[in-house]
Each structure stands twice: as C-alpha cells, then as structure tokens.
Amino acid sequence: MQRNDQSTISSIEAWHAMNARHAHERLELVLALRDARLTQTQAAARLGTTLGCLNNYVQRNGICWPVKRRGRKSRRVQA
C-alpha cells in the first residue's frame, strides 16, 4: 500500500467522528441493558465494569434506570 493512496485515506474515519460513533454505541448498549430490565449490578457485570462506573455513566447521561427493589427483604414475624 502506498502512503498517499487517496482511496485508503478517504475511507479512514476522522478521529472526532470515531469518538462520536463510540459514544453513541456506548449509549445504545447501556439503554439496551436497561430496557432488558437488568439491574445496574447485572449490567455492570455484563459490561465487565464496576457498579460505580456504570452508575456514574448513567447519572452523567441522565438515564432513568428503574429500580426493581429497594432496601432489605422484610422478615415476616409469625405469631
């Protein structure tokens, strides 16, 4: 391949375009995990990241992630 081959140079994606595409793909992936009704803990495990990292991403991007259950499971006291 020659260094100034115009067909190769014109087919290379610009840096800013690549970053924008990656940001869009990350957002689509996180939204798909949310829509699959996974918890953030499950989604973080699938993505290979920490819960804190995913939670920060969700908050920075204003994503509404429904909470399945909050708090501790209640224990029934039998009389």
C-alpha atoms as one frame of an Amber mdcrd trajectory, in Angstrom:
protein
   0.000   0.000   0.000   1.304   3.426  -0.874   1.235   6.134   1.763  -0.720
   8.614  -0.341  -3.287   6.220  -1.756  -6.355   8.507  -1.860  -8.929   5.711
  -1.662  -7.444   4.447   1.606  -7.108   7.917   3.102 -10.669   8.910   2.228
 -12.071   5.727   3.789 -10.398   6.360   7.157 -12.808   7.681   9.750 -11.918
  11.038  11.300 -10.997  10.982  15.000 -13.938  13.126  16.135 -16.354  11.061
  14.058 -14.998   7.857  15.583 -15.350   9.254  19.126 -18.911  10.363  18.406
 -19.785   6.930  16.998 -18.289   5.178  20.030 -20.196   7.449  22.420 -23.418
   6.665  20.556 -22.681   2.913  20.616 -21.965   3.014  24.380 -25.238   4.823
  24.999 -27.190   2.358  22.834 -25.643  -0.585  24.687 -26.450   0.806  28.138
 -30.009   1.640  27.065 -30.454  -1.898  25.710 -29.345  -3.359  29.045 -31.740
  -1.045  30.867 -34.599  -1.997  28.530 -33.827  -5.678  29.151 -34.806  -4.951
  32.790 -31.396  -5.875  34.199 -30.301  -4.348  37.457 -27.338  -1.997  37.301
 -25.279  -4.640  39.108 -26.122  -7.247  36.450 -25.474  -4.780  33.637 -22.105
  -3.768  35.102 -21.093  -7.427  35.315 -22.047  -7.992  31.665 -20.062  -4.936
  30.609 -17.056  -6.012  32.659 -17.023  -2.835  34.717 -17.870  -1.785  38.247
 -21.266  -0.747  39.510 -19.858   2.664  40.436 -18.540   3.256  36.914 -21.878
   2.306  35.347 -23.814   4.365  37.885 -21.650   7.427  37.127 -22.238   6.951
  33.376 -25.993   6.623  33.935 -26.124   9.788  36.051 -23.890  11.822  33.698
 -26.100  10.931  30.739 -29.436  11.420  32.514 -30.575   7.835  32.006 -33.578
   6.803  34.075 -32.910   3.264  35.298 -35.918   1.699  37.070 -35.217   0.166
  40.455 -36.597  -3.317  40.886 -36.435  -3.468  44.645 -35.147  -1.204  47.368
 -33.927  -1.990  50.801 -33.873  -5.180  52.703 -36.263  -8.070  52.313 -38.747
  -7.897  55.135 -38.969 -10.805  57.501 -42.417 -11.911  58.465 -42.914 -12.484
  62.116 -45.169 -15.413  62.692 -47.456 -15.188  65.698
